[in-house]
Amino acid sequence: MSQDLLTATTAAVRAAGDRMLTRYSPASRQPGLPELLKSLHDNDTAVADVLRPALTGLRPEARWLDDEHGSGPLPPGEWWLIDPVGGNVNAVHGMPEWNIGVSLVRDGRPVLAVVHFPVLGETFTATEGGGAHLDGEPLRVSAKTSLDGALAGTGQAQPGHDPELFARLASSFAAMSEAALYVRISVPVSHQLAQVAAGRMDLHWQFDNVRSHAAGVLLVQEAGGVVTGLDGGPWDIAGTGYLAAAPGVHADALKVLTA
């Protein structure tokens, strides 16, 4: 994947972040669900209106998908997978933990990723075989080898799940809380994956796997982390769950999650 494409994609994502910053306020509060849903939609539209022409111009042959909650396999070829505002629910409540996330996926495999955090002023990038970087500096996952010192996390990728998944999430939180130093449940998922890539967190797991997570997955992989399905097999964009972790804690974390 060319450096020129990464540079141009990063510029487009940062421009979309600037657009979103004009809409964001730490004082933002919505009185109810209808107003909240409208703000979520309007934020996504504002960002996509910047990204779509820019990215289509960079890679006209790549198809476009900005359904951040979409899951399942993709047809062959190249796809721009967009999470217009990861953590949008945070943004509309005035919290700073939100981002603009883009990945280029080729035949089901992420080959380029940009995740930009406008409020925090951080931009994470990765290319297949080219490593992961934070504002141009190389990233490396943590060197921890024991769960007792690990910072772990999980999150809800999308609303509207059935009670069985919530029960599974709750039991896994309890099990991991016994094994790890600290466990957080938060959104956006891409934020946690970026922290794993940076070595700030040690592992992240999901029982639901949406395609827009591909950007964060590539960040972790290119920073030296291990990303597998919960059966221990290779991560698959169409899989139903995964574990992304530093190599030294991956095996033990997988045992906790599958016990």
TASULCOR-V22799 format. One record per residue. N is the residue number from 1. RES is the residue in three letters. PHI is phi in whole degrees, 0 to 359 (* if undefined). NEAR is the number of other ideal C-beta (glycine too) atoms within 12 Angstrom. D_LAST is the distance of its C-alpha to the last C-alpha in Angstrom with 2 decimals. Layout:
[[N | RES | PHI | NEAR | D_LAST] [N | RES | PHI | NEAR | D_LAST]]
This chain:
[[1 | MET | * | 30 | 39.32] [2 | SER | 286 | 16 | 42.52] [3 | GLN | 295 | 16 | 42.83] [4 | ASP | 298 | 14 | 45.44] [5 | LEU | 294 | 29 | 43.06] [6 | LEU | 297 | 34 | 40.50] [7 | THR | 299 | 21 | 43.33] [8 | ALA | 291 | 25 | 44.69] [9 | THR | 295 | 41 | 41.32] [10 | THR | 299 | 34 | 40.70] [11 | ALA | 297 | 26 | 44.15] [12 | ALA | 294 | 36 | 43.53] [13 | VAL | 293 | 45 | 40.26] [14 | ARG | 294 | 31 | 42.04] [15 | ALA | 297 | 28 | 44.90] [16 | ALA | 294 | 42 | 42.57] [17 | GLY | 297 | 38 | 41.12] [18 | ASP | 297 | 22 | 44.70] [19 | ARG | 297 | 28 | 45.32] [20 | MET | 292 | 39 | 42.33] [21 | LEU | 298 | 28 | 43.47] [22 | THR | 290 | 15 | 46.69] [23 | ARG | 263 | 29 | 44.74] [24 | TYR | 270 | 33 | 42.39] [25 | SER | 216 | 19 | 43.37] [26 | PRO | 295 | 16 | 41.51] [27 | ALA | 267 | 10 | 43.55] [28 | SER | 295 | 23 | 42.21] [29 | ARG | 215 | 15 | 41.37] [30 | GLN | 248 | 22 | 41.29] [31 | PRO | 285 | 11 | 42.53] [32 | GLY | 194 | 11 | 40.37] [33 | LEU | 298 | 13 | 38.11] [34 | PRO | 301 | 11 | 40.97] [35 | GLU | 293 | 16 | 42.20] [36 | LEU | 296 | 22 | 38.74] [37 | LEU | 297 | 17 | 38.05] [38 | LYS | 295 | 17 | 41.47] [39 | SER | 296 | 30 | 40.85] [40 | LEU | 302 | 31 | 37.56] [41 | HIS | 297 | 19 | 39.44] [42 | ASP | 294 | 24 | 42.44] [43 | ASN | 297 | 40 | 40.45] [44 | ASP | 302 | 37 | 38.68] [45 | THR | 296 | 23 | 42.06] [46 | ALA | 298 | 28 | 43.83] [47 | VAL | 288 | 43 | 41.40] [48 | ALA | 298 | 33 | 41.25] [49 | ASP | 295 | 23 | 45.06] [50 | VAL | 276 | 34 | 45.17] [51 | LEU | 287 | 42 | 42.45] [52 | ARG | 299 | 27 | 43.32] [53 | PRO | 295 | 16 | 46.87] [54 | ALA | 294 | 30 | 46.03] [55 | LEU | 286 | 40 | 43.10] [56 | THR | 296 | 23 | 44.85] [57 | GLY | 293 | 19 | 47.81] [58 | LEU | 285 | 30 | 45.78] [59 | ARG | 218 | 30 | 44.08] [60 | PRO | 300 | 14 | 46.00] [61 | GLU | 282 | 15 | 44.30] [62 | ALA | 277 | 28 | 40.82] [63 | ARG | 281 | 22 | 39.90] [64 | TRP | 238 | 29 | 38.78] [65 | LEU | 213 | 33 | 35.81] [66 | ASP | 242 | 32 | 35.40] [67 | ASP | 273 | 21 | 32.98] [68 | GLU | 293 | 39 | 30.34] [69 | HIS | 257 | 30 | 28.05] [70 | GLY | 290 | 26 | 28.57] [71 | SER | 219 | 28 | 25.82] [72 | GLY | 101 | 18 | 25.90] [73 | PRO | 290 | 17 | 27.84] [74 | LEU | 248 | 30 | 31.13] [75 | PRO | 300 | 15 | 34.27] [76 | PRO | 301 | 12 | 35.33] [77 | GLY | 107 | 18 | 37.36] [78 | GLU | 262 | 29 | 37.24] [79 | TRP | 223 | 35 | 36.05] [80 | TRP | 275 | 45 | 36.40] [81 | LEU | 255 | 45 | 33.29] [82 | ILE | 240 | 46 | 34.23] [83 | ASP | 250 | 46 | 32.48] [84 | PRO | 308 | 44 | 35.81] [85 | VAL | 224 | 48 | 34.62] [86 | GLY | 293 | 51 | 30.98] [87 | GLY | 78 | 41 | 30.41] [88 | ASN | 306 | 42 | 33.55] [89 | VAL | 297 | 29 | 32.62] [90 | ASN | 292 | 30 | 32.82] [91 | ALA | 300 | 40 | 36.17] [92 | VAL | 284 | 32 | 37.77] [93 | HIS | 257 | 24 | 36.85] [94 | GLY | 83 | 19 | 38.48] [95 | MET | 266 | 24 | 35.46] [96 | PRO | 273 | 23 | 35.58] [97 | GLU | 275 | 31 | 32.05] [98 | TRP | 215 | 41 | 32.88] [99 | ASN | 208 | 49 | 33.66] [100 | ILE | 249 | 54 | 35.23] [101 | GLY | 238 | 53 | 32.97] [102 | VAL | 222 | 58 | 34.18] [103 | SER | 224 | 53 | 32.87] [104 | LEU | 255 | 42 | 34.72] [105 | VAL | 247 | 39 | 32.63] [106 | ARG | 240 | 27 | 34.08] [107 | ASP | 51 | 18 | 32.86] [108 | GLY | 83 | 25 | 29.44] [109 | ARG | 238 | 30 | 29.14] [110 | PRO | 292 | 42 | 29.93] [111 | VAL | 240 | 34 | 32.90] [112 | LEU | 207 | 45 | 34.14] [113 | ALA | 214 | 51 | 32.78] [114 | VAL | 224 | 52 | 34.52] [115 | VAL | 231 | 55 | 32.96] [116 | HIS | 246 | 43 | 35.68] [117 | PHE | 252 | 36 | 35.45] [118 | PRO | 300 | 32 | 39.05] [119 | VAL | 291 | 25 | 38.99] [120 | LEU | 279 | 26 | 37.17] [121 | GLY | 72 | 16 | 39.38] [122 | GLU | 236 | 31 | 36.70] [123 | THR | 231 | 38 | 36.38] [124 | PHE | 262 | 47 | 33.48] [125 | THR | 224 | 43 | 34.33] [126 | ALA | 202 | 43 | 32.96] [127 | THR | 227 | 31 | 34.22] [128 | GLU | 301 | 27 | 32.61] [129 | GLY | 80 | 14 | 33.51] [130 | GLY | 251 | 23 | 35.42] [131 | GLY | 85 | 28 | 32.91] [132 | ALA | 245 | 41 | 31.97] [133 | HIS | 219 | 30 | 34.41] [134 | LEU | 241 | 30 | 35.01] [135 | ASP | 50 | 21 | 38.69] [136 | GLY | 89 | 16 | 39.52] [137 | GLU | 264 | 17 | 37.75] [138 | PRO | 300 | 21 | 35.01] [139 | LEU | 254 | 36 | 31.42] [140 | ARG | 215 | 23 | 28.77] [141 | VAL | 294 | 37 | 25.15] [142 | SER | 291 | 33 | 24.36] [143 | ALA | 261 | 17 | 24.44] [144 | LYS | 295 | 28 | 21.73] [145 | THR | 235 | 18 | 19.62] [146 | SER | 220 | 19 | 17.51] [147 | LEU | 293 | 32 | 15.23] [148 | ASP | 293 | 20 | 17.26] [149 | GLY | 246 | 21 | 20.12] [150 | ALA | 267 | 36 | 18.52] [151 | LEU | 261 | 31 | 19.59] [152 | ALA | 245 | 42 | 16.96] [153 | GLY | 201 | 40 | 17.63] [154 | THR | 210 | 44 | 17.09] [155 | GLY | 193 | 39 | 19.66] [156 | GLN | 263 | 27 | 21.01] [157 | ALA | 289 | 38 | 22.67] [158 | GLN | 205 | 28 | 24.90] [159 | PRO | 282 | 20 | 26.05] [160 | GLY | 86 | 11 | 26.09] [161 | HIS | 288 | 21 | 22.52] [162 | ASP | 279 | 13 | 21.68] [163 | PRO | 302 | 10 | 20.13] [164 | GLU | 298 | 12 | 16.91] [165 | LEU | 293 | 23 | 16.16] [166 | PHE | 297 | 19 | 17.24] [167 | ALA | 294 | 14 | 15.01] [168 | ARG | 295 | 25 | 11.92] [169 | LEU | 297 | 28 | 13.44] [170 | ALA | 296 | 20 | 14.11] [171 | SER | 291 | 20 | 10.74] [172 | SER | 291 | 35 | 9.42] [173 | PHE | 299 | 28 | 12.69] [174 | ALA | 297 | 19 | 12.24] [175 | ALA | 294 | 25 | 9.01] [176 | MET | 290 | 38 | 10.79] [177 | SER | 297 | 23 | 13.97] [178 | GLU | 287 | 17 | 13.01] [179 | ALA | 267 | 27 | 12.21] [180 | ALA | 260 | 33 | 14.96] [181 | LEU | 292 | 22 | 18.66] [182 | TYR | 202 | 20 | 19.05] [183 | VAL | 231 | 32 | 17.53] [184 | ARG | 242 | 28 | 19.96] [185 | ILE | 243 | 25 | 20.03] [186 | SER | 202 | 28 | 23.22] [187 | VAL | 235 | 35 | 25.21] [188 | PRO | 278 | 41 | 26.38] [189 | VAL | 303 | 47 | 23.40] [190 | SER | 300 | 50 | 25.99] [191 | HIS | 294 | 42 | 26.81] [192 | GLN | 296 | 41 | 23.37] [193 | LEU | 297 | 55 | 23.25] [194 | ALA | 297 | 48 | 26.74] [195 | GLN | 291 | 41 | 25.75] [196 | VAL | 296 | 52 | 23.00] [197 | ALA | 300 | 46 | 25.77] [198 | ALA | 276 | 37 | 28.11] [199 | GLY | 78 | 31 | 25.86] [200 | ARG | 278 | 29 | 26.10] [201 | MET | 240 | 41 | 22.40] [202 | ASP | 251 | 44 | 19.70] [203 | LEU | 198 | 51 | 17.09] [204 | HIS | 216 | 52 | 16.85] [205 | TRP | 231 | 47 | 14.43] [206 | GLN | 223 | 44 | 15.50] [207 | PHE | 263 | 35 | 14.43] [208 | ASP | 231 | 32 | 18.11] [209 | ASN | 230 | 37 | 20.18] [210 | VAL | 259 | 39 | 23.92] [211 | ARG | 297 | 37 | 26.40] [212 | SER | 292 | 46 | 27.97] [213 | HIS | 289 | 50 | 24.95] [214 | ALA | 303 | 49 | 26.38] [215 | ALA | 298 | 48 | 28.62] [216 | GLY | 294 | 51 | 25.90] [217 | VAL | 299 | 50 | 23.84] [218 | LEU | 296 | 48 | 27.00] [219 | LEU | 304 | 52 | 27.64] [220 | VAL | 295 | 50 | 24.35] [221 | GLN | 301 | 38 | 24.85] [222 | GLU | 284 | 39 | 28.46] [223 | ALA | 269 | 40 | 27.74] [224 | GLY | 95 | 27 | 25.74] [225 | GLY | 276 | 42 | 22.22] [226 | VAL | 247 | 33 | 19.49] [227 | VAL | 236 | 44 | 18.60] [228 | THR | 225 | 31 | 16.34] [229 | GLY | 292 | 26 | 14.80] [230 | LEU | 285 | 32 | 11.11] [231 | ASP | 269 | 16 | 11.41] [232 | GLY | 88 | 21 | 12.97] [233 | GLY | 280 | 16 | 16.39] [234 | PRO | 302 | 19 | 19.36] [235 | TRP | 299 | 35 | 19.62] [236 | ASP | 229 | 27 | 21.76] [237 | ILE | 301 | 35 | 23.93] [238 | ALA | 262 | 24 | 23.38] [239 | GLY | 290 | 29 | 19.57] [240 | THR | 257 | 22 | 17.51] [241 | GLY | 181 | 34 | 15.37] [242 | TYR | 197 | 44 | 15.05] [243 | LEU | 232 | 44 | 14.27] [244 | ALA | 244 | 49 | 17.49] [245 | ALA | 206 | 51 | 17.54] [246 | ALA | 297 | 39 | 19.79] [247 | PRO | 304 | 29 | 19.39] [248 | GLY | 289 | 23 | 18.82] [249 | VAL | 238 | 39 | 15.61] [250 | HIS | 299 | 36 | 14.17] [251 | ALA | 298 | 21 | 12.14] [252 | ASP | 293 | 30 | 10.56] [253 | ALA | 295 | 45 | 10.03] [254 | LEU | 297 | 31 | 8.40] [255 | LYS | 297 | 18 | 5.77] [256 | VAL | 299 | 31 | 5.45] [257 | LEU | 283 | 39 | 5.84] [258 | THR | 246 | 22 | 3.82] [259 | ALA | 292 | 15 | 0.00]]
